[in-house]
Structure formats: structure tokens, C-alpha cells
Amino acid sequence: MPKIFRKPAPYMVLPHGDPIKEGGGVLRQYFAKLMAKRLPTVCYQGFKHGDIPHYIQQHKKQYPYFLKVDIAKFYPSLSHHHLMVEAQLAYKNLIGLSYVPKNFKTAVLPLLHHFFQTLPTEAYGLPLNSGMAKALAPLIYVNYLLPLKKQSQCKFIAYADDLVFLCMSREKCEEIYNSFINYLYHMELRINVEKVQQGRFSKDTLDFCGYRFSGGYVSISPWKIEDFKNKIKEQSQKFLRTKKKWEERSFIKSLNAKVNGFGHYYKYANVHSLFERLDAFIRQNIRKTYKSLGLAMPTLSTMRKLGLRSLVDIFRGEKQGLISKPKYQDYKETQRHTSKQSMSLLVTYIEKLIHQQSEIIAQLKSVNKQQQEMINLLSI
């Protein structure tokens, strides 16, 4: 089933997918390792869960000021000409040469020309559902961020059209803001002024990639919480439309997909109490759905049997959600089994020590015998 894009025009979505299937792979073959080595905080092949909050928490004490910028209509505004030029300059600068290698030009430039010619727009714009576009778009930043990385007064992290700069002073934030605006001007791009955030971590709020950084804590942006609740409600509405009791496992499975995605992405924030409230919201929503269908409202035990995941358990790092505590007898049997294993390992270890000790004693006796023979020879 094709992915449904909710972005309105002027965002471009190709109806039949990527026109050049191998294009993204070719670009990543040239850039992926270089970007990971030289600009690891620019999202090129995706960040691991937790990378963003960990990076900001790690550096915010040394760099207490932040500047967040959002590029207005990023994908629709990207110039094909600038992308062609910046891709070559990016590769040249990433590998540290004064020229663009011929093999890069031969392999990549015809591919880019063909890609741009297949697009429905002329001169500007990249589609959202193209692997080649995703591999090409981040290269527009390289020739600005690579020199900036050498400065000791600034750190940065970039994800699609959002960039966060961490600075040692407010003046440095303002300097970067002005220079970045100037750079974007030459790329025919502009900043969305309404979404600019600037301040100090200790007293101001930064929202980035769904996380909220405020006063030393990491939480979830409020609209992301509401978006998650709405998705849970949407799944409930789908179940209501089926009106089939035997679809309940599919219903729980669909909820689990939302819970897993949300939980594993945000479990790195300070969210234990929030996850408890959201777990309660999910259970309450399930009971309302059952009641609307005239079915008996499920108990917590029933939800466990159906396999409902728990956000709190994901936060705690447990592998299975909503699992009841083991009974005392089961716990006792587990302890007995563990004790037997431990005793067996201990006995094996002691036997090994005894064997080693016997070998050492035998060697000492042999040495002692040789010494005695030497003494006897010397006394003759």
C-alpha cells in the first residue's frame, strides 16, 4: 500500500515512486561514509533512536546557548542548479581535494541530469517520496557546516529542514544566524522566521524533532503527545466501523504498532510519569470502544492476554509489555534452578583449581629433585 503524504501543495509526491530506483544508492555509495565520518550530526542515513537528546544533553553545559532555524518550504524550494553544483563541491571538500574527481562526475552528473528531467517541475523542487531526493537534499548544507565544524565555539545537529546550533555565547548565535541567512540567500532558500528559536537552555525552551528541552529536562513536545492520542483514537474508530468482536486481536495489534513506535523513539526523555498517563489513556480508550460496541469492558488481565504493549515497560527497557509479576512459586522454582546452575559452576571452578594446584605441586617436587641432584654432584 503506497504511503499517504499529508503535506499539502506545493510539496511534490511522485505517483509511481522514484523514477530512478538506483539513484539514491549511487549517491549514498559516494557520500554515506564520508558524511558519517566528517559530518556525523547531519542526518544523512537517519539517526539512531536517542541520538538527538543524547547529543544535546552532552553538549549543552559547554554550549549553553541555542539557535534553531527551520528552512521554509525546503523540498519545493531547492534549486536543481544549486544541488548540481553543491553536490560536486560537497564531495570535493569531504574528501579534501582541490578538484572534483573525474569518476564522480562521470557517475553522478548524468544521473542527476536525468533525475531532474523526469520531475514534473522545472528548475526547482524535489519529491518527498524519492530516495534520491533524500540522499541529495542534505548536501546543500555541507559547504556551510564543514568549515563551521572546525570552530570550537559551536556545535550543530541537522535533520532535514531543521538545524540546531549550540553556542558558547548569545553573540555567537547571532553571528551564525546572520551568516546562515546569507548562505541560504545564495542557495535561493529562506528561513521560516516564525519558527526560529533562540535562547539559553537553563531558562528557555527548545523544540526539536519532537523533543522539548527545557530547564535541564528532556520531554516530548505537546503537539506530538496530542498527535499520538489522535492516532490511538483513529485506530479505535476503525475498530468501531468493523463491529466484529473477532477483530479485537487485530485492533490491539494496530495499537501496539503505534505504542512501539512512539515509545521506542521517546523513551530516552524524562517521560516515566507521562508514559503512565498515556498507558491509562490507551486502556480507557479501549474500554470506551468496547462499550460502544455493546461488549463487556475488558479488564487489565484481558488486555494482558491480548498482548497490549505498555509505554512504561518500553521506558524501563523490558522486552514484553504488560506482563504480570511471576507468582511466588514460579519465582521460587526460578531461584532454585538458578542456585543449582550457580552451584554447578562453582564445583567446576573448584575442581579446576584443585587440578591446577596438583600440577603446580608436581612441578615444585620436580624442581626440588633436580636441585637435590645438583647438590649431590657438587659434593662429590
N, C-alpha and C positions, 0 to 999 in steps of 0.2 A: 504494500500500500504506500503510495507516494506521500512524502512528508508535506503537511499543510503549513504554509508560511502565513503568519498573521500580519506581517508588516504590510502596510498599505503602500500604494504608489507614492513616490517614484521608485520604490525598490523593485528590482528585476528578478524574476524567477523563470528559469527556462522550463517549458512544459515537458520536454523529453530528457531532462537531466543534462549532464555535462556533454558538450559537443565533442570534446577531445578527452576521452577516458584516461589516456595515459599521460596527459599533460601535467597534472598535479604531481604524479610520481616522478616525472623527469625533473621538475623544479625542485622537489624535495630531495632528490638524489644529489643535486648540486648544493642545496642550501641547508638541509636539516642539521647535519653535523656541525657545520660552520656556525649556524645560529645558536645551537646548543652550547658550543664552546665559547664563542665571542659575545653573544647577547642572550644568555640563558633566561633573562627576565622579560624577554619579548616573546609572547605566546606564538609559537610557530607550528608546533605539532600538539598543542594542548598542554595544560599544566596538570600535574597530579593533584588529587584532592588534598587540600590542606596547604599547598604551596603558597597561595596568596596570603592567608592570615599568618602563616609562619614567617614569611619574608618580612612583612610589615612589622610584626611584633619583634622580630630580631633586630631591626634597624631603627625603630622609632625613638629609642633613647639617645642614640648618637646623632640622629637626624630628626629632631623633634617637630619640624615644620613640614607641612604637606601642601601640595598643589595637585588638584585633579582636574583634567581637561577632557572634554568629550568633543570629538570632531563631528560637526553637523553633516548629516546625510553622507556618511563616509563612503559606502559602496557605490551609491549613484553618482558621487562627485569625482571619483577617481579618474584622472586623465590617462587615456591609453598611451599617449606620447610620453608623459612623465613616468609611467610604470615601465615602459620600454627602456628609458634612459636610466632610471633608478635601479632597476634590476641588474644592469651591467655594472654600474658604479658600486652597488652593494657587493656583488661578487668580487670585484677587484679589491675593494677595501677590506673585505672579510678575510681574503687570503693574503693580503699585504703586498700586492703588486702595484706597479705604476701603470699597468696597462690591462686591458681586458683580454684574457686568453682566447685564442682563435677557436679552440674546441668548444668553449662556452658559446661563443657567437654562432658557430655552425649548428649546434644542437638546440639552442634555446630561442634565438631570434626568429627563425622561420615558424617555430611553434607558437610564439606569441602573436606574430602577424596573422597566422591562420585563426587563432583563437579570437582575436579582436574582430576579424572579418565575419565570423559566424554569429556575433552578438547582434541583437535587434537594434541596439543603439549605436550611434556613430560618435567616435572620439572620446566619449565619457561613459562611465558606469561598468560595474561588474555584477554578475548574478549572485544571489545568495546561495544557491544550491549547486555551486561548482567547486570541485576540488582544486582546480587550477586557480580560481579566484582566491581561495583561502590560502594557497601557497604563495600567491603573488602579492596580495594586499599588504602584509606586514613589512615587505621590503621597502615600502615608501618611507619608513622611519629610520632605516639603517644608517643612512649617511648623516642623520642628525644625532642619533643616540650613540653611535660608536665613538665619536670624539668626546661626547659628554661623559661616557663611562670612565675615561681617564682622569676626570676631575675627582678629587677626594671630598668635595663638599656636597655631593649629590648622589642619590640612588634613584632608581626608577623601575617601574614594572608596567608593562603594556599588554592589554588584552583587547584585540580588535580595534574599536574606535575610542577606547578609554585608556588614558595614561595617567599614572600617579607618579609624581616626583617627590622624593623625600630629601629635605634640605636641612642644612645646619642653621640657617637664618631666614628671616622673612625677606630680607633683601635679595637673597639668592633665589627664592621662589619667584619674586617679581622679575628678576633678570631672566630666568628661564622662561617665564610666561611671555615676555616680550620677544625673546629670540625664537621661541617656538611658533608664535604667531607669524613672525617674519618668514620662517621656514615654510610654514603651511601656505602662506601667501604665494610663494614661488611655485608651490605644488598645486595652486588653484583650489586650495581647501581652506576652510574656516572653522573656528571654534564655536561651539554652541555656548554662548555666554551665560545663558540661564542655568546651565549645568556645571559651571565652574565652581569648585570648592577649594578654599584656601584657609589655612589656619594652623593651630598648634594642637598636637594630639592630646595634651593634658586637659584642654578645655573646649575644643571644637570637635565637630562630628565629620567623619569621612565615610561615605558610602561607595563601595567598590566591589563589583562582581557579586552583588547580593549580600555582602558582609557589611556590617556597620562597626566602625572603630570609634570609640568614644570613651574618654576618661580612663584609659588603661584597659578597657574591656573590649572583647570582640563579641558582637551579637549578630542577629540577622536583620536586614533591612525590613521595616514594617510591611512594605508592599509585597515582598517575597513571601512573608507569612500569610498575607491575605490571598495571594495567588495560590499558595499551597492549599489553603482551606477551600478555595473555589474549585480546585481540581478534585478534591475529595467529594464535594457536593455534586460535581458533574458526573462522577462515577456512580454516585447514588441515584441520580436521575436516570441514568442509563439502565440501572438495575430495576428501577420502578417501571420503566417502559416495557421491560420484558415480562414482568409479573409471573415469573417462573421460579418456584421455590428451589428447583434442582439446579438453578444457575448461581446459587449462593457461593459455591466454591470459586467460580469464575469471578464473582463480584469481589470476594476477599482477595483473590489473586491480583485483580486490577488495582485494588487499593494498595496492596503490598508493593506493586511496581512504583507507585507514587511515593510511598513511605521510604522505600530503599533509596531511591534517587535523591530525595530531599535529605534524608538522614545521613547518608554517607558523605554528601557534599558539605553539610553544615556541622557535622559532629565535632569539628576542630574549634568551634567557637564556645563561648560560655553559655551553654544552652540547656543545661540539665533541667532547670525548673520550667523553661519554655517547652521542652520536649514532653514533660509530664502533662502540661496543659493541653498540648496538641494531641497526645495519646488519648486523653479524656474526651477531647472534641471528636476524634475519629470514632471512638466507641459510642458516644452519644449520637453521632450521625448515623451509625449502623442501626442502632435501636430505633431511631425515628423512621428509618427506611423500612424496617421490618414491620413496624406498627402501621405504616401507611398501606402496606400490603395485607394487613389483617393477620399477620403471622405472630407467633409468640416471640416476644423480645428476647434475643439471645443473652445469656449470662456471659460473664467473663470466661468461665470454663468452656462454654460453647465456642467462643471466639478463639480460644487457645486451640481447641481441637480442629477448627477450620484453618489454623495456621496463620492468624493475623500477626503481622510484624509489629514490633514496638520500637518507637523512636528512642526511648530511654535505653533499651537494650543495645541498640546500634551505637549510641553515645558511649556506653560502657564497654563496647568492643566485643559483645557477645555474638556468637555465631548464629544462634537461633533466637527468635523473638517470642516473647510472652510464654516462656516455659516455666511451669510451676516448679517450686523448690522440691528437691527429692525428699521422699519420705525418710523417716529416721532409719527404718530397716534397710532401705536401699543405701543410705549413707553409711550404715554400719557395715554392710557387705562390701561396699567400695573400700572402706578403710581397712577391712580385714584382708581384702585382695591386695591392696597397696602394701600393707605390712608384710605379707608373705613375699611379695616381689622384693621389697627392701631387704628382708632377712636373707633371701636367696643371694642377692648381690653382695651382701656383707660377708656371707660364708665364703663365697667365691673369692672375694678380695683377701680374706684372712688366709685361705688355703694358698693363694698365690704368694703372699708374704712369707708364709712358713717355708714354701718351696725355695724362694729366693734366699731366705736365711740359711737353709740347709746347704745350698750351693756355696754361699759365702764361707760358711764354717769349713766345708770341704777344701776350698781354695786356701784358707788360712792354715789348715793342717798340712797341706802340700808344701806351702812356703816354709812352714816351721820345720818340716822334714828335710827340705833342701838346705836350710840354714844349719841344721844339726850335722848334715853330711859334710858341709864345708868346714865346720869347726873341727870335725874328726880328721879331715885331710890336713888341715893346718897344724894339728897337734902331733902328727907323725914325724 
